[in-house]
């Protein structure tokens, strides 16, 4: 509890990533699990890294960004303001 998890940014989608019908080209990871149902991808949308190389982006690709216990066990009281300095 209190941990912050995230997906790793790979790059932004470009027009070259799409077929003529607007669908994503083969070879790109399926990231429909991390976007709202029915979301229509477009150039400029984020493409996340498929960290486990299974062809889809999901919870298995999330990594720990910041752990509540890591800064509590170090005896520090870190705030969001501290992280932005």
C-alpha positions as CSV (number, residue, x, y, z in Angstrom):
1,X,0.0,0.0,0.0
2,X,1.3,3.4,-0.9
3,X,3.6,2.1,-3.6
4,X,3.6,3.8,-7.0
5,X,3.7,1.6,-10.1
6,X,4.0,2.6,-13.7
7,X,4.5,1.5,-17.3
8,X,7.7,2.4,-19.1
9,X,7.4,4.8,-22.0
10,X,8.8,3.5,-25.2
11,X,7.8,6.2,-27.7
12,X,4.9,8.0,-29.3
13,X,2.9,6.3,-32.0
14,X,3.4,7.8,-35.5
15,X,1.4,7.6,-38.7
16,X,3.7,4.9,-39.9
17,X,2.4,2.6,-37.1
18,X,-1.1,2.4,-38.6
19,X,-2.7,0.5,-41.5
20,X,-4.9,2.3,-44.0
21,X,-8.0,1.3,-42.0
22,X,-6.6,3.0,-38.9
23,X,-5.7,-0.2,-37.1
24,X,-2.3,-0.7,-35.6
25,X,0.2,-2.6,-37.7
26,X,1.3,-6.1,-36.7
27,X,4.4,-6.3,-34.5
28,X,3.3,-3.6,-32.1
29,X,2.4,-4.8,-28.6
30,X,-1.4,-5.0,-27.8
31,X,-2.0,-2.3,-25.2
32,X,-5.8,-2.4,-25.1
33,X,-5.7,-3.7,-21.5
34,X,-4.3,-0.4,-20.2
35,X,-6.6,2.0,-22.2
36,X,-10.4,2.4,-21.8
37,X,-12.5,-0.1,-23.7
38,X,-13.0,0.9,-27.3
39,X,-10.2,3.4,-27.3
40,X,-9.1,4.4,-30.8
41,X,-5.4,4.8,-31.0
42,X,-4.0,7.7,-33.0
43,X,-0.6,9.1,-33.9
44,X,0.8,10.9,-30.8
45,X,-0.6,8.3,-28.4
46,X,1.9,6.7,-26.0
47,X,3.4,3.3,-26.8
48,X,4.6,1.5,-23.7
49,X,7.4,-1.0,-23.5
50,X,6.5,-4.7,-23.4
51,X,9.0,-5.6,-20.6
52,X,8.1,-9.3,-20.6
53,X,8.0,-9.6,-24.4
54,X,4.7,-11.4,-24.5
55,X,3.2,-9.1,-27.2
56,X,0.8,-7.3,-24.9
57,X,1.0,-4.5,-22.3
58,X,-0.6,-5.3,-19.0
59,X,0.0,-5.5,-15.2
60,X,3.0,-7.8,-15.8
61,X,4.8,-4.9,-17.5
62,X,4.4,-2.5,-14.5
63,X,7.4,-1.7,-12.4
64,X,7.8,-0.2,-9.0
65,X,8.5,3.6,-9.4
66,X,8.5,4.5,-5.7
67,X,8.0,2.3,-2.7
68,X,6.4,3.6,0.5
69,X,8.5,1.2,2.5
70,X,11.8,2.2,1.0
71,X,11.7,5.7,2.2
72,X,9.9,4.9,5.5
73,X,12.5,2.3,6.4
74,X,15.3,4.8,5.7
75,X,13.7,7.1,8.3
76,X,12.7,9.7,5.9
77,X,9.4,11.5,5.4
78,X,9.3,12.2,1.7
79,X,6.6,14.3,0.2
80,X,5.6,15.0,-3.4
81,X,7.2,18.4,-3.1
82,X,10.5,16.8,-2.3
83,X,10.4,14.7,-5.4
84,X,9.8,17.7,-7.7
85,X,12.7,19.8,-6.4
